[in-house]
Amino acid sequence: MSNRDYSNGLAAGSALAAATAKRAQNTVGRWQEFSGRLETKLVNEEVERSVTIAYAKALRDALKQVAPSHPLLNSTEAEKFLNNARAQAFAEKGFDYNQVTNQVSPRR
């Protein structure tokens, strides 16, 4: 093997390593962007959930004043309503919800 062959081999290996490193950096950058978007979405969902909970509590307090014997103020009836609503929401997203085990599984 000549020095030229050796130098050409080193240059080719170096170029390949640089290209591989560049692809890896690009992949890391894309994943960082993706995770940043997911984190922002999660924070937004958490805030919306807090707002929804506060609103539901206010509605529940108002319902107590207007109709203190309403079935949704009964904890058993409220739980039935929430479980049915949860099952329906999961079904709309393509999942089955088992109310007994509290397990969610994709529909087949």
N, C-alpha and C positions, 0 to 999 in steps of 0.2 A: 504494500500500500504506500502510495506516495504521500508527501506532505500536502499536496493539492487535494487529493482524495480525502485525507483526514480533515483538512480545513473545510472542504465542501460538506462533509458529513456533520461537522460541528455546526456549521452555519444552518444546515437544514434542520438539525435537531433543535437548535436555538430558536429558529423561526417557528417550528411546530410548538415548542414550549410556550413561546410568546402568544401564539394564536390560541392555544388551549387556555392560558391564563386570562386572555381577553374574553373568551367565551364564558369562563367561570365568573369573571367580574360582572359581565352583562347579566348572567343568570342570577347572581346575588343581588344585583340592582333591581331586577324585575321582581324578585321575591320580597325585597324590602319595600318596594312600592305597593305590592299586593298586600303584605301584612299591615302596612300603614293604612291602606284603605279599609281593611277588615277591622282594624282597631278603631278607626273613626266611626265606622258603621256600628260596631259594638257599643261604643260610648253613646252614640245617638239613640240606639235601641234601649239602652239602660235608662237614659234620661226620659225617653218617651214612656217607658214602663213606670217610672216613678211618678210622672205626671198623670198617667192613667190611673194608677193606684190612688193617688190623692183625690182625683175626680170621683172615682168609685166610692171612696169613703165619704165624700161630701154628699153624693147622691144617696148613699145608704142612710146617712144622718137625716137628710131631708125626708126620705121615705118613712123613717121612724116617726117623724112628726106628723106626716100626712096619713099614713096607714100603718099604725104600729103592729097590726096583726097580719101584715102581708106575708105570704109564704116565703119570699126571698129573704126575709129577716130571720127565718128559722134556719139554724145552721145546717141541719140535715138536708132541707130543701135547697139551700144555697149550694151545698156541696154537690148535690145531684145536678143542679143547673150547670155549675162550673165544669164538672166531669163530662157532661154531654156536650157542652160548648167546646171543651178541649178536644174531645174525640172528633167532633165535626171539623174543627180547625186542622187537626192532623190529617183527616181524611181528604180535605181540600188540597193539602200539600202532597198527597200520595202516600200517607203513612197510616198504619193501624195503631190505635192506642188501646191498651188493655187496662181498664180502670181498676181491676183487682190487683195486678202486679205493678201498675204504673210504668209499664214497659212500652216503648215505641219501636215499631219495626216497619221497614219499607214494605209497601204492597208489592206483591209478585204478579 
